[in-house]
Amino acid sequence: MKAAVIRETGGPKVMKIETDYPVPKLDASKPEVLVKNQYSGINFIDTYHRSGLYARDLPFVGGQEGGGTIAAVTPAAEAQGWKVGDTVCYSILQTYSEYAKVPAAKLITVPRDIPMDVAVSCVVQGLTAHYLTASAHANLIKPGEWMLIHGVGGGTCQWAAQMAKAQGYKVIGTVSKSKESVGKGTGCDELIVYNDAPNATYEDYTSVDGAAKVKEITEGKGVKAVIDGIGLATWEMSLECLATRGIFVSFGNASGAVPAFPPLKLIAKSGYLTRPKLLDYTQTVEEKNQRAGDIFRWISEGKLKVTVDKAFPLDEAVQGHEYLEAGKSTGKVLYKI
């Protein structure tokens, strides 16, 4: 089968298209299916795997989300109700390929009214945005209170802003000037607009005193939750923006990893900190399906707009990563298989 394979870590060009990569074999004793992929999502974590920032055993096929049609099922998967021809999306490692072997527990049924490119877009970024806005804050924020979300001009936080609004939170979003129109489209109550950072995927957080803006908007109280995928460039501002007993949800490293810091930094606001990951918020089939169900319902109700920015042919795997890492995207970036 055709697949984008990484046999050494490094820049985008280490990904090579191979046409004779083995098709995964199902284990008849387990509930597994073989999915013929139509799309695979491109996410920043894929670039961390490719570069070696997050270690993986070599060689490996890139990607961790996909979707398409079930081409084969094991008896155990069939007993759970899955059948050839079902349209599904899922998140597992190794999805930049024509076929993927997927445990039945990882499958999400794609509703008839949801296009496959939109459904695949919902898996990693959608489920991540859902747990960030619905669960990671541990209910330390209530509907009607302020939430700060960094980087609402694209990626996961473009979703998160809309989901936060759908759940009744008041949202302050940060965005770059070049993506201001995208940020406005998320429905944020307030936007803090920064200059574009040169040669970066994030805003220039030195160009505006964001913490002062937050204090002005919240009448000096601060926000009860911060959703921060930027990392190094924003973590101190995020802590400064917290209200008393607010929570700093740090989930990404777009500008670099947050450095170690003493817990004493949290004392000013009796603040909370969490560094969550998606797997811990989709631990059961029921939890995964509940989150996916909310996402698909919000799309159907018009409360959540999913923007597919660009779909690269799999043969252009290198260009897909280059595009994402250049900060050009204003929505989901995919490979069309």
Secondary structure, 3 states (H helix, E strand, C coil): CCEEEECCCCCHHHEEEECCCCCCCCCCCCCEEEEEEEEEECCHHHHHHHHCCCCCCCCEECCCCEEEEEEEECHHHHHCCCCCCCEEEECCCCCCECEEEEEHHHCEECCCCCCHHHHHHHHHHHHHHHHHHHCCCCCCCCCCCEEEECCCCCHHHHHHHHHHHHCCCEEEEEEEHHHHHHHHHCCCCEEEEEEECCCCCCEECCCCCHHHHHHHHCCCCCEEEEEECCCCCCHHHHHHHEEEEEEEEECCCCCCCCCCCCHHHHHHHCCEEECCCHHHHCCCHHHHHHHHHHHHHHHHHCCCCCCEEEEEEHHHHHHHHHHHHCCCCCCEEEEEC
